[in-house]
Amino acid sequence: MAEIIQFIPKAERERIRLIREARAIYDSIFPPASSLGGQQDKADASRRDEVLLS
């Protein structure tokens, strides 16, 4: 099967990078209330990224 490659403009990549960096800073200052484990936090972060990119 052929692979589909999606072009992401440089400005969009930079926006995503800045959002992730800001989120990391925020989480270091205000840790998440529920610390169920690292895997849960990573899953939550990837879901938030999907919502932001939509």
DAUR-V453442 format. One record per backbone hydrogen bond with DSSP energy under -0.5 kcal/mol. NH is the residue of the N-H (numbers start at 1). CO is the residue of the C=O. Records with the same first field share a line. If there is no record, write none. Layout:
# DAUR-V453442
NH=CO + CO
This chain:
# DAUR-V453442
5=3
6=4
9=7
13=9
14=10
15=11
16=12
17=13
18=14
19=15
20=16
21=17
22=18
23=19
24=20
25=21
26=22
27=23
28=24
29=25
30=26
31=29
35=33
36=34
41=37
42=38
43=39
44=40
45=41
46=42
47=43
48=44
49=45
50=46
51=47
52=48
53=49
54=50 + 51
